[in-house]
Amino acid sequence: HNLTRIFEIAERDGMPTLHARHGIPIAINTGDFLIGAGYRLLTHMPVEPATQVRLLRIVAEGHQAMCLGQGEELAFAARPGPLTLETYIRLCERKTGAAFEVAILLGAILGGADDSVCMPLRRFSRALGVAYQICDDLADAQSPCGGDLQDNRPSVLLALARACGDGRIRRSCQALGQLDQASPASRAAAANELVEVLREGGVFERAAQLATQQVHVTEHALVDLHHAGLKRLLHRLADRLIGSGEPPR
């Protein structure tokens, strides 16, 4: 039932989703086609065979990591349960951090980067992915329908709420969890009530602090990077994506 609700999402970033317009089978097939097209493009790049192997390995590893992260999210949606902060961060590193890692490492390798450069870039990418996902969760929770909270998808707010000893927060989380088979309107109302309880209980503030901590991790990851121009570029990238780590107002 929860997985069906995910596929009922009709818009993404203000645009109709492909599966809403043409159905789930066509959407999945289109995604598979685009993945294959990406691998094909890599094999046609005018680079040395050894470099091509490195590129393909990076993409294949990232592909698997993102699928594992998405699999964890789908499993949680199908069988909602307690979400620890450790589990949430691991999911973000796989689902979001892995995507950043692939994009950054491909460019670095094509620029001649060796392992001494790629290792700090990997750490940077993972922390950036976590920080970005936290800020995205906070923005999503402020949508009219309660966003991921309504759909039983993993959220930093649920992870922090679990660790909170506030009885009102615990009761609101339980109330939302008991509405699994309820109407979208009922779940949206419960999700919005939970958002207000979390905000009043300081959970939004703690989530923003966690995002800021991850921003500091990205900065620390670049300490071992000795290319000043690349450092500046990555700092600008992080600032463009997440700024100071503060949640959107």
MIMAR-247557 format. One record per residue: z, y, x of N, C-alpha, C in turn; residue number from 1. Coordinates in nm, 3 decimals, decimal comma, padded with zeros to 5 digits, always signed. Atoms other than C-alpha are relative to their C-alpha. Layout:
BEGIN
REC; n_Z; n_Y; n_X; ca_Z; ca_Y; ca_X; c_Z; c_Y; c_X; pos
REC; Z; Y; X; Z; Y; X; Z; Y; X; NUM
...
//
This chain:
BEGIN
REC; n_Z; n_Y; n_X; ca_Z; ca_Y; ca_X; c_Z; c_Y; c_X; pos
REC; +00,000; -00,120; +00,084; +00,000; +00,000; +00,000; +00,000; +00,126; +00,087; 1
REC; -00,006; -00,115; -00,089; +00,090; +00,240; +00,283; -00,131; +00,019; +00,075; 2
REC; +00,126; -00,011; -00,071; -00,232; +00,160; +00,472; -00,108; +00,054; -00,093; 3
REC; +00,096; -00,052; +00,098; -00,433; +00,223; +00,156; +00,018; +00,150; -00,017; 4
REC; -00,026; -00,142; +00,015; -00,263; +00,562; +00,125; -00,060; +00,080; +00,117; 5
REC; +00,059; -00,068; -00,115; -00,380; +00,653; +00,478; -00,149; +00,020; -00,022; 6
REC; +00,144; -00,010; +00,021; -00,741; +00,580; +00,384; -00,035; +00,088; -00,119; 7
REC; +00,026; -00,091; +00,112; -00,702; +00,797; +00,075; -00,001; +00,146; +00,043; 8
REC; +00,004; -00,138; -00,050; -00,673; +01,108; +00,295; -00,144; +00,048; -00,002; 9
REC; +00,139; -00,042; +00,024; -00,983; +01,302; +00,194; -00,047; +00,110; +00,093; 10
REC; +00,040; -00,110; -00,088; -00,977; +01,587; +00,447; +00,066; -00,011; +00,135; 11
REC; -00,054; -00,009; -00,136; -00,925; +01,637; +00,818; -00,043; +00,134; +00,057; 12
REC; +00,029; -00,134; -00,051; -00,900; +01,988; +00,961; -00,088; +00,079; -00,097; 13
REC; +00,071; -00,076; +00,100; -01,032; +02,127; +00,634; -00,138; -00,052; -00,037; 14
REC; +00,132; +00,057; +00,027; -01,342; +01,905; +00,630; +00,017; -00,139; -00,064; 15
REC; -00,009; +00,134; +00,060; -01,411; +01,593; +00,418; -00,009; -00,108; +00,107; 16
REC; +00,007; +00,112; -00,093; -01,342; +01,270; +00,607; -00,124; -00,084; -00,028; 17
REC; +00,120; +00,082; +00,016; -01,632; +01,036; +00,664; +00,023; -00,112; -00,101; 18
REC; -00,025; +00,111; +00,093; -01,466; +00,750; +00,476; +00,013; +00,050; -00,144; 19
REC; -00,007; -00,056; +00,136; -01,403; +00,982; +00,177; -00,140; +00,023; -00,056; 20
REC; +00,137; -00,028; +00,043; -01,773; +01,068; +00,164; -00,084; -00,126; -00,014; 21
REC; +00,092; +00,114; -00,005; -01,933; +00,733; +00,248; +00,069; -00,137; -00,005; 22
REC; -00,070; +00,127; +00,009; -01,662; +00,467; +00,228; +00,055; -00,047; +00,135; 23
REC; -00,067; +00,047; -00,120; -01,435; +00,289; +00,478; -00,090; -00,084; +00,090; 24
REC; +00,085; +00,082; -00,089; -01,688; +00,026; +00,603; -00,096; +00,084; +00,083; 25
REC; +00,095; -00,085; -00,074; -01,944; +00,293; +00,699; +00,074; +00,083; +00,104; 26
REC; -00,077; -00,081; -00,095; -01,676; +00,507; +00,865; +00,040; -00,083; +00,122; 27
REC; -00,040; +00,086; -00,112; -01,548; +00,216; +01,075; -00,122; -00,035; +00,086; 28
REC; +00,121; +00,036; -00,074; -01,902; +00,111; +01,170; -00,051; +00,118; +00,082; 29
REC; +00,043; -00,120; -00,073; -01,988; +00,469; +01,270; +00,087; +00,022; +00,123; 30
REC; -00,090; -00,014; -00,115; -01,680; +00,487; +01,491; -00,031; -00,101; +00,109; 31
REC; +00,035; +00,103; -00,099; -01,770; +00,158; +01,659; -00,129; +00,035; +00,073; 32
REC; +00,127; -00,040; -00,061; -02,124; +00,286; +01,719; +00,021; +00,109; +00,104; 33
REC; -00,023; -00,111; -00,092; -01,998; +00,606; +01,882; +00,074; -00,045; +00,126; 34
REC; -00,067; +00,054; -00,118; -01,766; +00,410; +02,112; -00,101; -00,068; +00,091; 35
REC; +00,104; +00,065; -00,080; -02,058; +00,196; +02,224; -00,092; +00,101; +00,066; 36
REC; +00,087; -00,104; -00,057; -02,268; +00,509; +02,275; +00,066; +00,065; +00,122; 37
REC; -00,072; -00,059; -00,114; -02,000; +00,650; +02,504; -00,008; -00,087; +00,123; 38
REC; +00,011; +00,092; -00,114; -01,998; +00,341; +02,725; -00,143; -00,001; +00,056; 39
REC; +00,139; +00,000; -00,045; -02,377; +00,345; +02,738; -00,030; +00,125; +00,083; 40
REC; +00,023; -00,124; -00,075; -02,379; +00,709; +02,853; +00,059; -00,009; +00,141; 41
REC; -00,061; +00,014; -00,132; -02,141; +00,622; +03,137; -00,087; -00,084; +00,093; 42
REC; +00,083; +00,087; -00,085; -02,375; +00,348; +03,262; -00,129; +00,070; +00,042; 43
REC; +00,123; -00,071; -00,033; -02,663; +00,599; +03,273; +00,025; +00,122; +00,089; 44
REC; -00,031; -00,117; -00,082; -02,482; +00,858; +03,484; -00,051; -00,020; +00,143; 45
REC; +00,054; +00,011; -00,137; -02,643; +00,931; +03,825; +00,110; +00,009; +00,105; 46
REC; -00,109; +00,005; -00,097; -02,342; +00,831; +04,034; -00,005; -00,131; +00,077; 47
REC; -00,008; +00,123; -00,079; -02,261; +00,569; +04,297; +00,059; -00,113; -00,085; 48
REC; -00,052; +00,114; +00,078; -02,193; +00,218; +04,157; +00,153; -00,008; +00,001; 49
REC; -00,147; +00,008; -00,007; -01,831; +00,229; +04,280; +00,065; +00,105; -00,090; 50
REC; -00,052; -00,106; +00,088; -01,774; +00,559; +04,098; -00,019; -00,037; -00,146; 51
REC; +00,028; +00,042; +00,137; -01,935; +00,419; +03,785; +00,102; -00,103; -00,047; 52
REC; -00,101; +00,101; +00,034; -01,695; +00,124; +03,793; +00,134; +00,067; -00,029; 53
REC; -00,126; -00,073; +00,022; -01,398; +00,362; +03,824; -00,001; +00,069; -00,136; 54
REC; +00,010; -00,070; +00,128; -01,521; +00,565; +03,526; +00,013; -00,097; -00,116; 55
REC; -00,005; +00,099; +00,108; -01,573; +00,257; +03,310; +00,140; -00,058; -00,014; 56
REC; -00,135; +00,055; +00,005; -01,230; +00,122; +03,405; +00,095; +00,098; -00,069; 57
REC; -00,086; -00,103; +00,061; -01,061; +00,451; +03,310; -00,021; +00,004; -00,151; 58
REC; +00,029; -00,008; +00,143; -01,236; +00,462; +02,973; +00,047; -00,126; -00,073; 59
REC; -00,041; +00,125; +00,063; -01,170; +00,094; +02,896; +00,152; -00,007; -00,015; 60
REC; -00,146; +00,001; +00,006; -00,800; +00,126; +02,981; +00,050; +00,100; -00,104; 61
REC; -00,039; -00,100; +00,099; -00,773; +00,444; +02,774; -00,029; -00,046; -00,142; 62
REC; +00,040; +00,054; +00,131; -00,957; +00,278; +02,485; +00,107; -00,097; -00,051; 63
REC; -00,101; +00,098; +00,041; -00,707; -00,008; +02,480; +00,134; +00,067; -00,028; 64
REC; -00,128; -00,068; +00,021; -00,406; +00,223; +02,514; +00,001; +00,073; -00,133; 65
REC; +00,005; -00,072; +00,128; -00,519; +00,437; +02,220; +00,005; -00,096; -00,118; 66
REC; -00,005; +00,100; +00,108; -00,575; +00,126; +02,007; +00,142; -00,054; -00,018; 67
REC; -00,138; +00,047; +00,009; -00,223; +00,005; +02,091; +00,087; +00,105; -00,068; 68
REC; -00,077; -00,106; +00,064; -00,079; +00,343; +01,996; -00,030; +00,012; -00,148; 69
REC; +00,038; -00,007; +00,141; -00,277; +00,355; +01,673; +00,051; -00,122; -00,075; 70
REC; -00,053; +00,122; +00,062; -00,172; -00,004; +01,603; +00,148; +00,012; -00,032; 71
REC; -00,142; -00,023; +00,026; +00,194; +00,092; +01,636; +00,019; +00,091; -00,121; 72
REC; -00,012; -00,092; +00,113; +00,141; +00,378; +01,393; -00,032; -00,071; -00,132; 73
REC; +00,037; +00,073; +00,121; -00,034; +00,154; +01,140; +00,107; -00,100; -00,041; 74
REC; -00,106; +00,097; +00,029; +00,239; -00,109; +01,171; +00,121; +00,070; -00,061; 75
REC; -00,113; -00,075; +00,055; +00,504; +00,154; +01,106; -00,029; +00,043; -00,143; 76
REC; +00,036; -00,043; +00,135; +00,314; +00,283; +00,801; +00,006; -00,116; -00,098; 77
REC; -00,001; +00,117; +00,088; +00,285; -00,070; +00,663; +00,141; -00,049; -00,028; 78
REC; -00,137; +00,046; +00,016; +00,650; -00,155; +00,723; +00,095; +00,106; +00,059; 79
REC; -00,084; -00,107; -00,053; +00,850; +00,169; +00,763; +00,140; -00,050; +00,034; 80
REC; -00,134; +00,037; -00,042; +01,175; +00,129; +00,950; +00,056; +00,108; +00,091; 81
REC; -00,058; -00,099; -00,091; +01,406; +00,312; +01,189; -00,094; +00,027; +00,117; 82
REC; +00,089; -00,042; -00,108; +01,204; +00,507; +01,446; +00,084; +00,064; +00,109; 83
REC; -00,076; -00,057; -00,109; +01,370; +00,565; +01,781; -00,085; +00,104; +00,073; 84
REC; +00,072; -00,102; -00,077; +01,279; +00,861; +02,000; -00,080; -00,065; +00,113; 85
REC; +00,070; +00,072; -00,107; +01,184; +00,620; +02,279; -00,131; -00,059; -00,051; 86
REC; +00,121; +00,059; +00,059; +00,937; +00,439; +02,051; -00,101; +00,108; -00,034; 87
REC; +00,090; -00,111; +00,035; +00,794; +00,770; +01,929; -00,071; +00,054; +00,123; 88
REC; +00,060; -00,053; -00,122; +00,735; +00,899; +02,282; -00,102; -00,097; +00,057; 89
REC; +00,096; +00,100; -00,049; +00,569; +00,573; +02,387; -00,128; +00,002; -00,084; 90
REC; +00,116; -00,006; +00,088; +00,340; +00,594; +02,084; -00,086; +00,123; +00,033; 91
REC; +00,075; -00,122; -00,032; +00,244; +00,953; +02,172; -00,072; -00,012; +00,134; 92
REC; +00,063; +00,018; -00,131; +00,174; +00,861; +02,534; -00,125; -00,085; -00,013; 93
REC; +00,115; +00,088; +00,017; -00,061; +00,587; +02,417; -00,108; +00,064; -00,087; 94
REC; +00,099; -00,047; +00,096; -00,227; +00,745; +02,119; -00,063; +00,134; +00,039; 95
REC; +00,049; -00,133; -00,031; -00,257; +01,108; +02,233; -00,013; +00,022; +00,151; 96
REC; +00,004; -00,018; -00,145; -00,172; +01,110; +02,603; -00,115; -00,075; +00,065; 97
REC; +00,111; +00,079; -00,057; -00,428; +00,836; +02,675; -00,134; +00,070; -00,019; 98
REC; +00,125; -00,074; +00,024; -00,704; +01,048; +02,519; -00,014; +00,115; +00,099; 99
REC; +00,004; -00,108; -00,099; -00,612; +01,345; +02,739; -00,026; -00,057; +00,140; 100
REC; +00,013; +00,061; -00,133; -00,587; +01,114; +03,041; -00,145; -00,037; +00,030; 101
REC; +00,141; +00,038; -00,021; -00,940; +00,980; +02,996; -00,084; +00,123; +00,028; 102
REC; +00,082; -00,120; -00,016; -01,091; +01,326; +02,958; +00,024; +00,067; +00,135; 103
REC; -00,033; -00,068; -00,126; -00,907; +01,471; +03,259; -00,042; -00,082; +00,120; 104
REC; +00,032; +00,084; -00,116; -00,956; +01,173; +03,491; -00,150; -00,014; +00,021; 105
REC; +00,145; +00,011; -00,018; -01,328; +01,142; +03,422; -00,053; +00,121; +00,077; 106
REC; +00,043; -00,120; -00,070; -01,380; +01,501; +03,531; +00,047; +00,002; +00,144; 107
REC; -00,055; +00,000; -00,135; -01,152; +01,460; +03,832; -00,075; -00,097; +00,091; 108
REC; +00,070; +00,100; -00,081; -01,325; +01,144; +03,953; -00,141; +00,047; +00,033; 109
REC; +00,135; -00,051; -00,027; -01,669; +01,301; +03,917; +00,006; +00,116; +00,101; 110
REC; -00,018; -00,107; -00,098; -01,530; +01,588; +04,125; +00,045; -00,051; +00,136; 111
REC; -00,036; +00,059; -00,129; -01,436; +01,345; +04,403; +00,147; -00,029; +00,019; 112
REC; -00,144; +00,023; -00,013; -01,065; +01,296; +04,329; +00,030; -00,144; +00,037; 113
REC; -00,045; +00,134; -00,035; -00,891; +01,000; +04,491; +00,130; -00,030; -00,075; 114
REC; -00,119; +00,041; +00,073; -00,578; +00,815; +04,374; +00,116; +00,097; +00,017; 115
REC; -00,110; -00,095; -00,021; -00,344; +01,074; +04,528; -00,009; +00,118; -00,096; 116
REC; +00,019; -00,106; +00,099; -00,492; +01,329; +04,286; +00,013; -00,056; -00,142; 117
REC; +00,001; +00,058; +00,135; -00,532; +01,096; +03,987; +00,139; -00,034; -00,051; 118
REC; -00,134; +00,037; +00,046; -00,167; +00,983; +03,978; +00,075; +00,115; -00,065; 119
REC; -00,066; -00,111; +00,070; -00,017; +01,327; +03,906; -00,075; +00,042; -00,126; 120
REC; +00,077; -00,033; +00,120; -00,302; +01,385; +03,659; +00,035; -00,094; -00,115; 121
REC; -00,042; +00,095; +00,103; -00,197; +01,071; +03,472; +00,134; +00,043; -00,061; 122
REC; -00,132; -00,043; +00,049; +00,165; +01,193; +03,449; -00,012; +00,127; -00,082; 123
REC; +00,023; -00,124; +00,073; +00,048; +01,535; +03,340; -00,057; -00,028; -00,138; 124
REC; +00,067; +00,030; +00,126; -00,175; +01,389; +03,069; +00,095; -00,062; -00,102; 125
REC; -00,092; +00,066; +00,093; +00,097; +01,170; +02,920; +00,100; +00,100; -00,058; 126
REC; -00,096; -00,099; +00,049; +00,350; +01,453; +02,900; -00,067; +00,102; -00,091; 127
REC; +00,075; -00,094; +00,084; +00,086; +01,688; +02,759; -00,025; -00,061; -00,137; 128
REC; +00,024; +00,067; +00,127; +00,005; +01,431; +02,492; +00,123; -00,001; -00,089; 129
REC; -00,124; +00,001; +00,077; +00,369; +01,404; +02,386; +00,031; +00,140; -00,054; 130
REC; -00,029; -00,137; +00,043; +00,418; +01,782; +02,376; -00,095; +00,044; -00,111; 131
REC; +00,099; -00,038; +00,101; +00,096; +01,832; +02,181; +00,032; -00,068; -00,134; 132
REC; -00,026; +00,074; +00,124; +00,190; +01,562; +01,927; +00,124; +00,053; -00,070; 133
REC; -00,120; -00,057; +00,061; +00,536; +01,710; +01,873; -00,034; +00,128; -00,075; 134
REC; +00,038; -00,126; +00,066; +00,390; +02,054; +01,798; -00,087; -00,027; -00,122; 135
REC; +00,085; +00,036; +00,113; +00,130; +01,891; +01,572; +00,083; -00,055; -00,116; 136
REC; -00,089; +00,054; +00,104; +00,403; +01,702; +01,384; +00,073; +00,113; -00,073; 137
REC; -00,073; -00,110; +00,060; +00,595; +02,024; +01,327; -00,090; +00,083; -00,092; 138
REC; +00,095; -00,073; +00,084; +00,288; +02,203; +01,196; -00,035; -00,080; -00,124; 139
REC; +00,037; +00,088; +00,111; +00,197; +01,903; +00,978; +00,111; -00,003; -00,107; 140
REC; -00,112; +00,009; +00,094; +00,545; +01,891; +00,823; +00,010; +00,123; -00,089; 141
REC; -00,005; -00,123; +00,080; +00,497; +02,246; +00,695; -00,117; +00,012; -00,097; 142
REC; +00,108; -00,001; +00,097; +00,190; +02,154; +00,491; +00,058; -00,017; -00,140; 143
REC; -00,055; +00,004; +00,137; +00,229; +02,174; +00,109; +00,047; -00,137; -00,046; 144
REC; -00,035; +00,134; +00,051; +00,250; +01,796; +00,064; +00,096; -00,075; +00,092; 145
REC; -00,094; +00,068; -00,087; +00,489; +01,717; +00,349; -00,066; -00,080; +00,110; 146
REC; +00,074; +00,061; -00,111; +00,217; +01,570; +00,573; +00,037; -00,144; +00,029; 147
REC; -00,027; +00,136; -00,044; +00,304; +01,260; +00,773; +00,125; -00,058; -00,063; 148
REC; -00,123; +00,050; +00,060; +00,650; +01,236; +00,619; -00,029; -00,065; -00,135; 149
REC; +00,035; +00,058; +00,130; +00,496; +01,172; +00,277; -00,070; -00,134; +00,018; 150
REC; +00,082; +00,119; -00,018; +00,263; +00,907; +00,418; +00,068; -00,107; +00,086; 151
REC; -00,073; +00,098; -00,080; +00,533; +00,720; +00,615; -00,063; -00,022; +00,137; 152
REC; +00,056; +00,012; -00,134; +00,362; +00,794; +00,945; +00,104; +00,048; +00,100; 153
REC; -00,101; -00,041; -00,099; +00,567; +00,826; +01,267; -00,004; +00,149; +00,026; 154
REC; -00,012; -00,143; -00,024; +00,691; +01,179; +01,328; +00,122; +00,024; +00,087; 155
REC; -00,115; -00,034; -00,083; +00,921; +01,339; +01,583; +00,120; +00,034; -00,087; 156
REC; -00,110; -00,037; +00,089; +01,126; +01,462; +01,287; +00,077; -00,124; -00,047; 157
REC; -00,067; +00,124; +00,040; +01,197; +01,106; +01,170; +00,078; -00,059; +00,115; 158
REC; -00,068; +00,055; -00,117; +01,287; +00,998; +01,524; +00,129; +00,076; +00,029; 159
REC; -00,120; -00,080; -00,025; +01,532; +01,286; +01,569; +00,100; -00,012; -00,115; 160
REC; -00,089; +00,015; +00,116; +01,669; +01,245; +01,216; +00,082; -00,128; +00,011; 161
REC; -00,070; +00,128; -00,014; +01,759; +00,884; +01,295; +00,120; +00,013; +00,093; 162
REC; -00,109; -00,017; -00,097; +01,972; +00,997; +01,588; +00,103; +00,102; -00,044; 163
REC; -00,089; -00,105; +00,049; +02,141; +01,265; +01,379; +00,110; -00,061; -00,088; 164
REC; -00,111; +00,054; +00,079; +02,482; +01,200; +01,229; +00,022; +00,072; -00,131; 165
REC; -00,013; -00,077; +00,123; +02,429; +01,441; +00,938; -00,024; -00,089; -00,121; 166
REC; +00,011; +00,087; +00,116; +02,493; +01,253; +00,615; -00,107; +00,043; -00,097; 167
REC; +00,103; -00,049; +00,093; +02,265; +01,475; +00,408; -00,139; -00,037; +00,049; 168
REC; +00,130; +00,037; -00,057; +01,974; +01,412; +00,644; -00,024; -00,150; -00,018; 169
REC; +00,014; +00,145; +00,015; +02,038; +01,039; +00,636; -00,033; -00,037; -00,143; 170
REC; +00,026; +00,031; +00,141; +02,047; +01,034; +00,256; -00,141; +00,042; -00,041; 171
REC; +00,135; -00,046; +00,035; +01,724; +01,237; +00,229; -00,106; -00,093; +00,058; 172
REC; +00,094; +00,095; -00,060; +01,547; +01,000; +00,468; -00,004; -00,129; -00,081; 173
REC; -00,007; +00,122; +00,080; +01,666; +00,702; +00,268; -00,067; +00,018; -00,135; 174
REC; +00,061; -00,028; +00,131; +01,558; +00,863; -00,060; -00,151; -00,003; +00,009; 175
REC; +00,145; +00,002; -00,016; +01,206; +00,917; +00,071; -00,050; -00,142; +00,026; 176
REC; +00,040; +00,138; -00,030; +01,190; +00,561; +00,207; -00,001; -00,090; -00,122; 177
REC; -00,007; +00,082; +00,121; +01,277; +00,422; -00,136; -00,110; +00,031; -00,100; 178
REC; +00,108; -00,038; +00,092; +00,974; +00,591; -00,296; -00,134; -00,056; +00,044; 179
REC; +00,123; +00,058; -00,055; +00,719; +00,362; -00,132; -00,110; -00,017; -00,104; 180
REC; +00,098; +00,027; +00,104; +00,547; +00,275; -00,460; -00,011; +00,116; -00,099; 181
REC; +00,000; -00,112; +00,093; +00,599; +00,615; -00,622; -00,132; +00,076; +00,005; 182
REC; +00,122; -00,080; +00,008; +00,328; +00,861; -00,720; -00,006; +00,097; +00,118; 183
REC; +00,012; -00,099; -00,108; +00,189; +01,102; -00,457; +00,081; +00,126; -00,026; 184
REC; -00,075; -00,121; +00,033; +00,351; +01,392; -00,643; +00,150; -00,020; +00,027; 185
REC; -00,143; +00,028; -00,023; +00,696; +01,227; -00,629; +00,031; -00,006; +00,148; 186
REC; -00,021; +00,011; -00,144; +00,659; +01,146; -00,261; -00,012; +00,137; +00,067; 187
REC; +00,016; -00,135; -00,057; +00,538; +01,499; -00,183; +00,125; +00,083; -00,024; 188
REC; -00,121; -00,076; +00,033; +00,841; +01,647; -00,360; +00,116; -00,045; +00,088; 189
REC; -00,108; +00,053; -00,083; +01,078; +01,417; -00,170; -00,021; +00,039; +00,147; 190
REC; +00,030; -00,037; -00,139; +00,901; +01,492; +00,161; +00,033; +00,147; +00,024; 191
REC; -00,029; -00,143; -00,015; +00,928; +01,867; +00,104; +00,151; +00,027; -00,001; 192
REC; -00,147; -00,014; +00,001; +01,297; +01,832; +00,022; +00,057; -00,043; +00,135; 193
REC; -00,047; +00,047; -00,130; +01,347; +01,633; +00,344; -00,029; +00,104; +00,108; 194
REC; +00,036; -00,104; -00,097; +01,165; +01,904; +00,542; +00,104; +00,112; +00,000; 195
REC; -00,098; -00,108; +00,009; +01,408; +02,167; +00,416; +00,135; -00,043; +00,054; 196
REC; -00,128; +00,051; -00,051; +01,708; +01,948; +00,492; -00,003; -00,009; +00,152; 197
REC; +00,014; +00,011; -00,146; +01,578; +01,883; +00,844; +00,002; +00,138; +00,065; 198
REC; +00,001; -00,135; -00,056; +01,515; +02,252; +00,899; +00,142; +00,059; +00,001; 199
REC; -00,136; -00,053; +00,009; +01,865; +02,348; +00,780; +00,093; -00,073; +00,098; 200
REC; -00,085; +00,078; -00,090; +02,014; +02,069; +00,994; -00,033; +00,018; +00,147; 201
REC; +00,032; -00,028; -00,139; +01,853; +02,203; +01,312; -00,093; -00,098; +00,066; 202
REC; +00,088; +00,102; -00,059; +01,612; +01,912; +01,359; -00,131; +00,062; +00,049; 203
REC; +00,122; -00,069; -00,045; +01,308; +02,141; +01,379; +00,025; +00,067; +00,136; 204
REC; -00,034; -00,067; -00,126; +01,484; +02,337; +01,654; +00,009; -00,100; +00,114; 205
REC; -00,011; +00,102; -00,104; +01,565; +02,018; +01,847; -00,136; -00,054; +00,039; 206
REC; +00,135; +00,047; -00,029; +01,204; +01,905; +01,816; -00,074; +00,100; +00,089; 207
REC; +00,063; -00,104; -00,083; +01,085; +02,238; +01,960; +00,055; -00,006; +00,142; 208
REC; -00,060; +00,012; -00,133; +01,329; +02,193; +02,250; -00,058; -00,121; +00,073; 209
REC; +00,059; +00,119; -00,061; +01,189; +01,845; +02,310; -00,141; +00,028; +00,048; 210
REC; +00,135; -00,037; -00,041; +00,835; +01,986; +02,321; +00,005; +00,084; +00,127; 211
REC; -00,015; -00,083; -00,119; +00,951; +02,245; +02,575; +00,034; -00,085; +00,121; 212
REC; -00,032; +00,090; -00,110; +01,103; +01,969; +02,787; -00,124; -00,072; +00,052; 213
REC; +00,123; +00,068; -00,041; +00,769; +01,788; +02,787; -00,094; +00,096; +00,072; 214
REC; +00,078; -00,099; -00,072; +00,599; +02,111; +02,893; +00,048; +00,009; +00,145; 215
REC; -00,055; -00,003; -00,135; +00,835; +02,118; +03,191; -00,041; -00,126; +00,078; 216
REC; +00,045; +00,123; -00,066; +00,738; +01,757; +03,266; -00,143; +00,016; +00,050; 217
REC; +00,138; -00,022; -00,044; +00,372; +01,859; +03,279; -00,003; +00,086; +00,125; 218
REC; -00,005; -00,088; -00,117; +00,460; +02,134; +03,525; +00,050; -00,075; +00,123; 219
REC; -00,053; +00,077; -00,112; +00,665; +01,897; +03,742; -00,104; -00,100; +00,051; 220
REC; +00,101; +00,098; -00,040; +00,379; +01,645; +03,742; -00,101; +00,060; +00,096; 221
REC; +00,100; -00,066; -00,083; +00,157; +01,901; +03,912; +00,055; +00,047; +00,134; 222
REC; -00,059; -00,042; -00,127; +00,400; +01,967; +04,198; -00,069; -00,068; +00,117; 223
REC; +00,063; +00,077; -00,108; +00,234; +01,695; +04,406; -00,150; +00,023; +00,010; 224
REC; +00,144; -00,030; -00,003; -00,112; +01,834; +04,333; -00,021; +00,122; +00,090; 225
REC; +00,014; -00,105; -00,100; -00,229; +02,045; +04,626; -00,128; +00,082; -00,016; 226
REC; +00,121; -00,077; +00,027; -00,549; +02,184; +04,474; +00,038; +00,116; -00,091; 227
REC; -00,049; -00,116; +00,076; -00,451; +02,536; +04,364; -00,088; +00,033; -00,120; 228
REC; +00,090; -00,031; +00,110; -00,761; +02,592; +04,151; +00,015; -00,097; -00,115; 229
REC; -00,018; +00,102; +00,104; -00,712; +02,264; +03,963; +00,133; +00,021; -00,071; 230
REC; -00,130; -00,028; +00,062; -00,346; +02,348; +03,906; -00,010; +00,112; -00,103; 231
REC; +00,014; -00,113; +00,091; -00,436; +02,682; +03,751; -00,077; -00,040; -00,126; 232
REC; +00,081; +00,044; +00,114; -00,698; +02,518; +03,530; +00,084; -00,085; -00,096; 233
REC; -00,082; +00,087; +00,085; -00,451; +02,256; +03,403; +00,111; +00,078; -00,069; 234
REC; -00,100; -00,085; +00,065; -00,184; +02,518; +03,337; -00,061; +00,075; -00,118; 235
REC; +00,068; -00,070; +00,110; -00,435; +02,711; +03,127; -00,030; -00,096; -00,114; 236
REC; +00,026; +00,100; +00,104; -00,529; +02,391; +02,944; +00,125; -00,027; -00,082; 237
REC; -00,125; +00,027; +00,072; -00,166; +02,318; +02,859; +00,039; +00,118; -00,087; 238
REC; -00,035; -00,119; +00,077; -00,108; +02,675; +02,748; -00,090; +00,015; -00,122; 239
REC; +00,095; -00,009; +00,112; -00,419; +02,663; +02,530; +00,037; -00,098; -00,110; 240
REC; -00,029; +00,105; +00,099; -00,309; +02,341; +02,360; +00,137; +00,016; -00,064; 241
REC; -00,136; +00,002; +00,053; +00,066; +02,390; +02,322; +00,080; +00,126; +00,029; 242
REC; -00,073; -00,122; -00,030; +00,163; +02,731; +02,457; +00,130; -00,030; +00,070; 243
REC; -00,131; +00,019; -00,062; +00,533; +02,738; +02,541; +00,072; -00,122; -00,054; 244
REC; -00,068; +00,114; +00,063; +00,607; +02,430; +02,332; +00,066; +00,037; -00,130; 245
REC; -00,059; -00,042; +00,126; +00,728; +02,638; +02,040; -00,084; -00,048; -00,118; 246
REC; +00,076; +00,046; +00,117; +00,628; +02,502; +01,696; -00,070; +00,115; -00,068; 247
REC; +00,068; -00,105; +00,077; +00,380; +02,696; +01,484; +00,094; +00,054; -00,108; 248
REC; -00,085; -00,060; +00,104; +00,549; +02,939; +01,245; -00,075; +00,000; -00,134; 249
//
